[in-house]
Structure formats: C-alpha cells, structure tokens
C-alpha cells in the first residue's frame, strides 16, 4: 500500500468545468458538496483506503525562523497557501492508478447548481522512505 495526498485547490490549478467559487454557492449546494465528500470518505473507510481528510479555513500565515534572538518572520512576497489550498484527503492504496481513479471520482463532487465540479485535484505520493543520513 502507498499513501497519496489528494489536494483540493481554491486557485492555482486549472479551472474546473463548473467554475463558480464556493462563496457564491447556496447553503444547500455547500451541504451537498460536503455530504458527497463525507460519503466518499465513508466508502473508502470500508475498503481500508481512507486515512484522513480536512477542509481548511481560508485564514493562515506563513512563518519562518527570524534569526537568533529575533521573533519569527510572518508572511512574505509569495502566494499564500490560504489562497491556494482548500483541503486535502490522504488515501492508502495499492497503486498510483488507484489513486488517480479515486481522485477522478472525488472531482465529481457537486458544486453550483448541484452539477459536478470536475475540479482538478493534485495527486501527490508520500515519500516511501527517508534517504539515508550521512552521520
């Protein structure tokens, strides 16, 4: 089994077919979308392929080390993940092909008008092993 991260994007990916931003969906459309995601995860729990998933709030801050005795530096001149990443799901599947198959199904979650979004999902494998250290 291999773990994959399925990333949902607010922007930064190619535009989905049903390209209406979520902030313009009705409460019923949002509920239908969330229910689809929950039902999808429940189905994968039964097959042993589901690991975890979360939707992300739009708030967020980049932080980096500011130097010895200095406070951390926040934000910067770059695209922020809070603008890009909407949520994620981790799956544990037998093959890359299965990960792609599941991402394709997940991209059919309903959006505006109850029609499938056909959104692009990023499929990222977890590193299988850490490289050896040179201590």
OpenMM code with the backbone's topology and positions (N, CA, C; nanometers):
from openmm import Vec3, app, unit

residues = "UNK UNK UNK UNK UNK UNK UNK UNK UNK UNK UNK UNK UNK UNK UNK UNK UNK UNK UNK UNK UNK UNK UNK UNK UNK UNK UNK UNK UNK UNK UNK UNK UNK UNK UNK UNK UNK UNK UNK UNK UNK UNK UNK UNK UNK UNK UNK UNK UNK UNK UNK UNK UNK UNK UNK UNK UNK UNK UNK UNK UNK UNK UNK UNK UNK UNK UNK UNK UNK UNK UNK UNK UNK UNK UNK UNK UNK UNK UNK UNK UNK UNK UNK UNK UNK UNK UNK UNK UNK UNK UNK UNK UNK UNK UNK UNK UNK UNK UNK UNK UNK UNK UNK UNK UNK UNK UNK UNK UNK UNK UNK UNK UNK UNK UNK UNK UNK UNK UNK UNK UNK UNK UNK UNK UNK UNK UNK UNK UNK UNK UNK UNK UNK UNK UNK".split()
positions = [
    Vec3(0.0843, -0.1183, 0.0000),
    Vec3(0.0000, 0.0000, 0.0000),
    Vec3(0.0889, 0.1247, 0.0000),
    Vec3(0.0413, 0.2278, -0.0642),
    Vec3(0.1151, 0.3539, -0.0718),
    Vec3(0.0204, 0.4684, -0.0403),
    Vec3(0.0722, 0.5652, 0.0325),
    Vec3(-0.0107, 0.6796, 0.0694),
    Vec3(0.0033, 0.7912, -0.0334),
    Vec3(-0.1121, 0.8544, -0.0604),
    Vec3(-0.1180, 0.9672, -0.1524),
    Vec3(-0.1966, 1.0799, -0.0877),
    Vec3(-0.1560, 1.2009, -0.1183),
    Vec3(-0.2266, 1.3203, -0.0759),
    Vec3(-0.3072, 1.3715, -0.1946),
    Vec3(-0.4381, 1.3868, -0.1767),
    Vec3(-0.5239, 1.4462, -0.2780),
    Vec3(-0.5500, 1.5895, -0.2329),
    Vec3(-0.4965, 1.6863, -0.3072),
    Vec3(-0.5086, 1.8272, -0.2695),
    Vec3(-0.6172, 1.8964, -0.3489),
    Vec3(-0.7058, 1.9648, -0.2773),
    Vec3(-0.8096, 2.0473, -0.3399),
    Vec3(-0.7604, 2.1920, -0.3353),
    Vec3(-0.7746, 2.2624, -0.4461),
    Vec3(-0.7238, 2.3986, -0.4563),
    Vec3(-0.8360, 2.5004, -0.4688),
    Vec3(-0.8199, 2.6158, -0.4042),
    Vec3(-0.9081, 2.7299, -0.4291),
    Vec3(-0.8732, 2.7892, -0.5651),
    Vec3(-0.7445, 2.8055, -0.5897),
    Vec3(-0.6961, 2.8565, -0.7179),
    Vec3(-0.5538, 2.8056, -0.7351),
    Vec3(-0.4987, 2.8280, -0.8511),
    Vec3(-0.3632, 2.7801, -0.8778),
    Vec3(-0.3639, 2.6557, -0.9632),
    Vec3(-0.4762, 2.5869, -0.9687),
    Vec3(-0.4920, 2.4705, -1.0557),
    Vec3(-0.5701, 2.5151, -1.1792),
    Vec3(-0.5725, 2.4343, -1.2845),
    Vec3(-0.6578, 2.4716, -1.3984),
    Vec3(-0.8029, 2.4869, -1.3532),
    Vec3(-0.8763, 2.5729, -1.4203),
    Vec3(-1.0159, 2.5987, -1.3826),
    Vec3(-1.0997, 2.4731, -1.3991),
    Vec3(-1.1874, 2.4426, -1.3014),
    Vec3(-1.2780, 2.3295, -1.3155),
    Vec3(-1.3877, 2.3611, -1.4176),
    Vec3(-1.4586, 2.2595, -1.4589),
    Vec3(-1.5669, 2.2781, -1.5550),
    Vec3(-1.6768, 2.3654, -1.4962),
    Vec3(-1.7213, 2.3340, -1.3754),
    Vec3(-1.8255, 2.4105, -1.3063),
    Vec3(-1.7535, 2.5118, -1.2172),
    Vec3(-1.7083, 2.6212, -1.2769),
    Vec3(-1.6162, 2.7146, -1.2123),
    Vec3(-1.6874, 2.8306, -1.1425),
    Vec3(-1.7729, 2.7981, -1.0460),
    Vec3(-1.8390, 2.9001, -0.9645),
    Vec3(-1.7749, 2.8937, -0.8264),
    Vec3(-1.7107, 3.0014, -0.7795),
    Vec3(-1.6456, 2.9982, -0.6477),
    Vec3(-1.7431, 2.9587, -0.5374),
    Vec3(-1.6935, 2.8843, -0.4406),
    Vec3(-1.7767, 2.8325, -0.3332),
    Vec3(-1.8470, 2.9434, -0.2548),
    Vec3(-1.7867, 3.0615, -0.2472),
    Vec3(-1.8516, 3.1687, -0.1719),
    Vec3(-1.9777, 3.2212, -0.2418),
    Vec3(-2.0050, 3.1710, -0.3624),
    Vec3(-2.1285, 3.2078, -0.4328),
    Vec3(-2.2277, 3.0907, -0.4389),
    Vec3(-2.1984, 2.9797, -0.3707),
    Vec3(-2.2897, 2.8664, -0.3652),
    Vec3(-2.3970, 2.8933, -0.2597),
    Vec3(-2.5105, 2.8294, -0.2769),
    Vec3(-2.6154, 2.8371, -0.1747),
    Vec3(-2.5778, 2.7443, -0.0586),
    Vec3(-2.6380, 2.7629, 0.0574),
    Vec3(-2.6123, 2.6708, 0.1684),
    Vec3(-2.6447, 2.5255, 0.1313),
    Vec3(-2.7478, 2.5045, 0.0509),
    Vec3(-2.7834, 2.3685, 0.0085),
    Vec3(-2.6748, 2.3088, -0.0805),
    Vec3(-2.6169, 2.3905, -0.1693),
    Vec3(-2.5091, 2.3427, -0.2572),
    Vec3(-2.3850, 2.3072, -0.1761),
    Vec3(-2.3551, 2.3873, -0.0760),
    Vec3(-2.2403, 2.3581, 0.0115),
    Vec3(-2.2662, 2.2286, 0.0878),
    Vec3(-2.3865, 2.2128, 0.1415),
    Vec3(-2.4206, 2.0899, 0.2150),
    Vec3(-2.4094, 1.9670, 0.1263),
    Vec3(-2.4570, 1.9767, 0.0017),
    Vec3(-2.4486, 1.8634, -0.0907),
    Vec3(-2.3036, 1.8287, -0.1208),
    Vec3(-2.2186, 1.9304, -0.1345),
    Vec3(-2.0763, 1.9076, -0.1614),
    Vec3(-2.0104, 1.8371, -0.0429),
    Vec3(-2.0346, 1.8876, 0.0760),
    Vec3(-1.9763, 1.8282, 0.1975),
    Vec3(-2.0273, 1.6858, 0.2161),
    Vec3(-2.1552, 1.6625, 0.1925),
    Vec3(-2.2121, 1.5283, 0.2060),
    Vec3(-2.1455, 1.4318, 0.1071),
    Vec3(-2.1217, 1.4765, -0.0159),
    Vec3(-2.0529, 1.3930, -0.1149),
    Vec3(-1.9147, 1.3546, -0.0641),
    Vec3(-1.8421, 1.4524, -0.0108),
    Vec3(-1.7073, 1.4267, 0.0409),
    Vec3(-1.7120, 1.3271, 0.1576),
    Vec3(-1.8089, 1.3446, 0.2476),
    Vec3(-1.8216, 1.2544, 0.3624),
    Vec3(-1.8593, 1.1134, 0.3177),
    Vec3(-1.9508, 1.1026, 0.2224),
    Vec3(-1.9905, 0.9708, 0.1719),
    Vec3(-1.8735, 0.9017, 0.1013),
    Vec3(-1.7959, 0.9789, 0.0274),
    Vec3(-1.6774, 0.9254, -0.0411),
    Vec3(-1.5785, 0.8710, 0.0620),
    Vec3(-1.5519, 0.9490, 0.1673),
    Vec3(-1.4591, 0.9058, 0.2724),
    Vec3(-1.5118, 0.7818, 0.3436),
    Vec3(-1.6409, 0.7771, 0.3713),
    Vec3(-1.7000, 0.6609, 0.4395),
    Vec3(-1.6838, 0.5352, 0.3549),
    Vec3(-1.7021, 0.5482, 0.2239),
    Vec3(-1.6844, 0.4334, 0.1346),
    Vec3(-1.5393, 0.3838, 0.1380),
    Vec3(-1.4438, 0.4779, 0.1413),
    Vec3(-1.3026, 0.4383, 0.1461),
    Vec3(-1.2634, 0.3822, 0.2825),
    Vec3(-1.3315, 0.4253, 0.3881),
    Vec3(-1.3061, 0.3663, 0.5200),
    Vec3(-1.3392, 0.2178, 0.5171),
    Vec3(-1.4488, 0.1826, 0.4499),
    Vec3(-1.4896, 0.0414, 0.4418),
    Vec3(-1.3901, -0.0439, 0.3651),
    Vec3(-1.3211, 0.0140, 0.2652),
    Vec3(-1.2229, -0.0624, 0.1872),
    Vec3(-1.0833, -0.0561, 0.2488),
    Vec3(-1.0678, 0.0257, 0.3557),
    Vec3(-0.9372, 0.0396, 0.4199),
    Vec3(-0.8449, 0.1365, 0.3477),
    Vec3(-0.8994, 0.2157, 0.2547),
    Vec3(-0.8156, 0.3071, 0.1760),
    Vec3(-0.8147, 0.4503, 0.2292),
    Vec3(-0.9009, 0.4817, 0.3233),
    Vec3(-0.9089, 0.6171, 0.3779),
    Vec3(-0.8147, 0.6314, 0.4954),
    Vec3(-0.7391, 0.7425, 0.4995),
    Vec3(-0.6521, 0.7714, 0.6130),
    Vec3(-0.7059, 0.8916, 0.6902),
    Vec3(-0.7248, 1.0053, 0.6226),
    Vec3(-0.7718, 1.1263, 0.6898),
    Vec3(-0.8079, 1.2301, 0.5844),
    Vec3(-0.8881, 1.3279, 0.6234),
    Vec3(-0.9166, 1.4409, 0.5353),
    Vec3(-0.9572, 1.5602, 0.6195),
    Vec3(-0.9361, 1.6788, 0.5652),
    Vec3(-0.9735, 1.8022, 0.6332),
    Vec3(-1.0002, 1.9100, 0.5295),
    Vec3(-1.0982, 1.9924, 0.5574),
    Vec3(-1.1162, 2.1164, 0.4830),
    Vec3(-1.0375, 2.2223, 0.5590),
    Vec3(-0.9848, 2.3183, 0.4890),
    Vec3(-0.9046, 2.4217, 0.5530),
    Vec3(-0.9757, 2.5561, 0.5481),
    Vec3(-0.9675, 2.6296, 0.6586),
    Vec3(-1.0214, 2.7656, 0.6631),
    Vec3(-0.9339, 2.8548, 0.5765),
    Vec3(-0.9892, 2.9622, 0.5237),
    Vec3(-0.9082, 3.0490, 0.4383),
    Vec3(-0.8006, 3.1269, 0.5136),
    Vec3(-0.8099, 3.1375, 0.6457),
    Vec3(-0.7088, 3.2102, 0.7217),
    Vec3(-0.5808, 3.1277, 0.7315),
    Vec3(-0.4679, 3.1940, 0.7394),
    Vec3(-0.3410, 3.1250, 0.7561),
    Vec3(-0.2265, 3.2231, 0.7493),
    Vec3(-0.1106, 3.1812, 0.7961),
    Vec3(0.0075, 3.2668, 0.7984),
    Vec3(0.1309, 3.1841, 0.7658),
    Vec3(0.2162, 3.2346, 0.6785),
    Vec3(0.3477, 3.1752, 0.6582),
    Vec3(0.4376, 3.2220, 0.7710),
    Vec3(0.5213, 3.1334, 0.8229),
    Vec3(0.6136, 3.1668, 0.9311),
    Vec3(0.7491, 3.1059, 0.8983),
    Vec3(0.8549, 3.1820, 0.9275),
    Vec3(0.9900, 3.1265, 0.9145),
    Vec3(1.0771, 3.1788, 1.0280),
    Vec3(1.1852, 3.1097, 1.0521),
    Vec3(1.2817, 3.1460, 1.1541),
    Vec3(1.3347, 3.2858, 1.1256),
    Vec3(1.3380, 3.3725, 1.2271),
    Vec3(1.3810, 3.5107, 1.2080),
    Vec3(1.5263, 3.5364, 1.2423),
    Vec3(1.5941, 3.4380, 1.2963),
    Vec3(1.7338, 3.4561, 1.3359),
    Vec3(1.7478, 3.4461, 1.4866),
    Vec3(1.8691, 3.4233, 1.5311),
    Vec3(1.8974, 3.4061, 1.6729),
    Vec3(1.8484, 3.5259, 1.7530),
    Vec3(1.7616, 3.5016, 1.8520),
    Vec3(1.7117, 3.6061, 1.9399),
    Vec3(1.6089, 3.6985, 1.8761),
    Vec3(1.5654, 3.6666, 1.7566),
    Vec3(1.4679, 3.7509, 1.6884),
    Vec3(1.3359, 3.6756, 1.6744),
    Vec3(1.2246, 3.7466, 1.6683),
    Vec3(1.0952, 3.6785, 1.6531),
    Vec3(1.0816, 3.6178, 1.5133),
    Vec3(0.9932, 3.5206, 1.5003),
    Vec3(0.9698, 3.4622, 1.3681),
    Vec3(0.9196, 3.5693, 1.2707),
    Vec3(0.9523, 3.5500, 1.1452),
    Vec3(0.9047, 3.6381, 1.0393),
    Vec3(0.7761, 3.5771, 0.9853),
    Vec3(0.6742, 3.6603, 0.9621),
    Vec3(0.5487, 3.6086, 0.9088),
    Vec3(0.5184, 3.6726, 0.7737),
    Vec3(0.4516, 3.5940, 0.6898),
    Vec3(0.4114, 3.6338, 0.5549),
    Vec3(0.5313, 3.6748, 0.4696),
    Vec3(0.5045, 3.7115, 0.3495),
    Vec3(0.6127, 3.7467, 0.2591),
    Vec3(0.5606, 3.7742, 0.1197),
    Vec3(0.6477, 3.7981, 0.0267),
    Vec3(0.6070, 3.8308, -0.1111),
    Vec3(0.5865, 3.7053, -0.1964),
    Vec3(0.4891, 3.6237, -0.1593),
    Vec3(0.4646, 3.4997, -0.2326),
    Vec3(0.3192, 3.4613, -0.2204),
    Vec3(0.2750, 3.3732, -0.3076),
    Vec3(0.1368, 3.3242, -0.2997),
    Vec3(0.1197, 3.2487, -0.1687),
    Vec3(0.0118, 3.2739, -0.1002),
    Vec3(-0.0120, 3.2093, 0.0275),
    Vec3(-0.0965, 3.0850, 0.0092),
    Vec3(-0.0634, 2.9782, 0.0818),
    Vec3(-0.1415, 2.8557, 0.0702),
    Vec3(-0.2855, 2.8773, 0.1125),
    Vec3(-0.3124, 2.9763, 0.1995),
    Vec3(-0.4505, 3.0023, 0.2382),
    Vec3(-0.5329, 3.0455, 0.1177),
    Vec3(-0.4678, 3.1015, 0.0151),
    Vec3(-0.5361, 3.1388, -0.1080),
    Vec3(-0.5424, 3.0234, -0.2072),
    Vec3(-0.4626, 2.9216, -0.1860),
    Vec3(-0.4495, 2.8147, -0.2836),
    Vec3(-0.5135, 2.6839, -0.2420),
    Vec3(-0.4873, 2.6373, -0.1208),
    Vec3(-0.5277, 2.5035, -0.0800),
    Vec3(-0.6571, 2.5075, 0.0001),
    Vec3(-0.7594, 2.4374, -0.0503),
    Vec3(-0.8907, 2.4356, 0.0143),
    Vec3(-0.9045, 2.3204, 0.1128),
    Vec3(-0.8368, 2.2107, 0.0875),
    Vec3(-0.8464, 2.0944, 0.1746),
    Vec3(-0.7677, 1.9794, 0.1164),
    Vec3(-0.7701, 1.8669, 0.1884),
    Vec3(-0.6923, 1.7525, 0.1455),
    Vec3(-0.7537, 1.6245, 0.1966),
    Vec3(-0.7132, 1.5160, 0.1328),
    Vec3(-0.7505, 1.3818, 0.1768),
    Vec3(-0.6265, 1.2944, 0.1603),
    Vec3(-0.6005, 1.2109, 0.2582),
    Vec3(-0.4913, 1.1143, 0.2481),
    Vec3(-0.5541, 0.9771, 0.2283),
    Vec3(-0.5062, 0.9080, 0.1264),
    Vec3(-0.5540, 0.7733, 0.0975),
    Vec3(-0.4364, 0.6778, 0.1009),
    Vec3(-0.4628, 0.5515, 0.1234),
    Vec3(-0.3605, 0.4469, 0.1262),
    Vec3(-0.4085, 0.3382, 0.0316),
    Vec3(-0.3497, 0.3324, -0.0864),
    Vec3(-0.3995, 0.2464, -0.1937),
    Vec3(-0.2886, 0.1578, -0.2494),
    Vec3(-0.3290, 0.0606, -0.3321),
    Vec3(-0.2341, -0.0353, -0.3878),
    Vec3(-0.1476, 0.0191, -0.5005),
    Vec3(-0.1941, 0.1262, -0.5675),
    Vec3(-0.1186, 0.1732, -0.6843),
    Vec3(-0.1490, 0.3194, -0.7150),
    Vec3(-0.0607, 0.3773, -0.7947),
    Vec3(-0.0814, 0.5140, -0.8423),
    Vec3(-0.2085, 0.5202, -0.9260),
    Vec3(-0.2335, 0.4168, -1.0029),
    Vec3(-0.3537, 0.4120, -1.0864),
    Vec3(-0.4800, 0.4204, -1.0009),
    Vec3(-0.4808, 0.3512, -0.8873),
    Vec3(-0.5968, 0.3565, -0.7975),
    Vec3(-0.6114, 0.4969, -0.7385),
    Vec3(-0.4997, 0.5610, -0.7034),
    Vec3(-0.5050, 0.6977, -0.6507),
    Vec3(-0.5651, 0.7918, -0.7545),
    Vec3(-0.5261, 0.7766, -0.8794),
    Vec3(-0.5793, 0.8601, -0.9874),
    Vec3(-0.7285, 0.8318, -1.0078),
    Vec3(-0.7660, 0.7049, -1.0019),
    Vec3(-0.9070, 0.6674, -1.0163),
    Vec3(-0.9919, 0.7342, -0.9077),
    Vec3(-0.9452, 0.7285, -0.7831),
    Vec3(-1.0208, 0.7875, -0.6727),
    Vec3(-1.0245, 0.9395, -0.6835),
    Vec3(-0.9146, 1.0012, -0.7236),
    Vec3(-0.9136, 1.1466, -0.7422),
    Vec3(-1.0153, 1.1866, -0.8486),
    Vec3(-1.0270, 1.1069, -0.9544),
    Vec3(-1.1256, 1.1341, -1.0578),
    Vec3(-1.2672, 1.1304, -1.0036),
    Vec3(-1.2944, 1.0333, -0.9179),
    Vec3(-1.4279, 1.0258, -0.8557),
    Vec3(-1.4525, 1.1450, -0.7639),
    Vec3(-1.3517, 1.1818, -0.6872),
    Vec3(-1.3659, 1.2925, -0.5932),
    Vec3(-1.3892, 1.4239, -0.6669),
    Vec3(-1.3351, 1.4364, -0.7858),
    Vec3(-1.3507, 1.5598, -0.8621),
    Vec3(-1.4933, 1.5796, -0.9119),
    Vec3(-1.5765, 1.4772, -0.8989),
    Vec3(-1.7164, 1.4861, -0.9415),
    Vec3(-1.8073, 1.5381, -0.8310),
    Vec3(-1.7517, 1.5837, -0.7192),
    Vec3(-1.8346, 1.6391, -0.6117),
    Vec3(-1.9210, 1.7515, -0.6677),
    Vec3(-2.0459, 1.7612, -0.6219),
    Vec3(-2.1340, 1.8644, -0.6750),
    Vec3(-2.0932, 2.0038, -0.6296),
    Vec3(-2.1247, 2.1000, -0.7147),
    Vec3(-2.0991, 2.2404, -0.6838),
    Vec3(-2.2229, 2.3216, -0.7134),
    Vec3(-2.2043, 2.4368, -0.7739),
    Vec3(-2.3154, 2.5252, -0.8068),
    Vec3(-2.4159, 2.4538, -0.8958),
    Vec3(-2.5418, 2.4712, -0.8647),
    Vec3(-2.6473, 2.4095, -0.9428),
    Vec3(-2.6588, 2.2598, -0.9221),
    Vec3(-2.5827, 2.2058, -0.8251),
    Vec3(-2.5852, 2.0621, -0.7998),
    Vec3(-2.5106, 1.9808, -0.9041),
    Vec3(-2.4440, 2.0481, -0.9973),
    Vec3(-2.3707, 1.9788, -1.1040),
    Vec3(-2.2284, 1.9493, -1.0584),
    Vec3(-2.1693, 1.8385, -1.1055),
    Vec3(-2.0312, 1.8067, -1.0675),
    Vec3(-1.9357, 1.9216, -1.1012),
    Vec3(-1.8406, 1.9426, -1.0135),
    Vec3(-1.7425, 2.0492, -1.0342),
    Vec3(-1.6442, 2.0112, -1.1448),
    Vec3(-1.6045, 1.8848, -1.1478),
    Vec3(-1.4960, 1.8406, -1.2364),
    Vec3(-1.3698, 1.9214, -1.2048),
    Vec3(-1.3467, 1.9420, -1.0741),
    Vec3(-1.2289, 2.0191, -1.0343),
    Vec3(-1.1029, 1.9341, -1.0509),
    Vec3(-0.9926, 2.0022, -1.0692),
    Vec3(-0.8631, 1.9353, -1.0757),
    Vec3(-0.8163, 1.9089, -0.9331),
    Vec3(-0.7714, 1.7868, -0.9072),
    Vec3(-0.7126, 1.7524, -0.7782),
    Vec3(-0.5669, 1.7170, -0.8016),
    Vec3(-0.4830, 1.7604, -0.7127),
    Vec3(-0.3411, 1.7271, -0.7216),
    Vec3(-0.3184, 1.5963, -0.6461),
    Vec3(-0.2574, 1.4984, -0.7119),
    Vec3(-0.2286, 1.3677, -0.6520),
    Vec3(-0.0793, 1.3642, -0.6231),
    Vec3(-0.0437, 1.3584, -0.4939),
    Vec3(0.0974, 1.3612, -0.4536),
    Vec3(0.1302, 1.2392, -0.3691),
    Vec3(0.2260, 1.1569, -0.4117),
    Vec3(0.2656, 1.0419, -0.3303),
    Vec3(0.3480, 1.0871, -0.2096),
    Vec3(0.3322, 1.0164, -0.1006),
    Vec3(0.4193, 1.0372, 0.0147),
    Vec3(0.5535, 0.9730, -0.0185),
    Vec3(0.6606, 1.0241, 0.0376),
    Vec3(0.7899, 0.9594, 0.0199),
    Vec3(0.7836, 0.8224, 0.0850),
    Vec3(0.8302, 0.7218, 0.0132),
    Vec3(0.8235, 0.5846, 0.0639),
    Vec3(0.9236, 0.5607, 0.1759),
    Vec3(1.0401, 0.6199, 0.1658),
    Vec3(1.1440, 0.6008, 0.2675),
    Vec3(1.2296, 0.7269, 0.2739),
    Vec3(1.2833, 0.7509, 0.3888),
    Vec3(1.3712, 0.8663, 0.4042),
    Vec3(1.5091, 0.8303, 0.3482),
    Vec3(1.5775, 0.9253, 0.2855),
    Vec3(1.7120, 0.8959, 0.2378),
    Vec3(1.8053, 0.8699, 0.3555),
    Vec3(1.9062, 0.7888, 0.3345),
    Vec3(1.9989, 0.7596, 0.4459),
    Vec3(2.0721, 0.8864, 0.4900),
    Vec3(2.0981, 0.8955, 0.6206),
    Vec3(2.1711, 1.0106, 0.6724),
    Vec3(2.3211, 0.9836, 0.6626),
    Vec3(2.3976, 1.0901, 0.6581),
    Vec3(2.5443, 1.0764, 0.6486),
    Vec3(2.6076, 1.1248, 0.7773),
    Vec3(2.5789, 1.0551, 0.8839),
    Vec3(2.6333, 1.0946, 1.0153),
    Vec3(2.7621, 1.0264, 1.0413),
] * unit.nanometer
topology = app.Topology()
chain = topology.addChain("A")
for resn in residues:
    res = topology.addResidue(resn, chain)
    for name in ("N", "CA", "C"):
        topology.addAtom(name, app.Element.getBySymbol(name[0]), res)
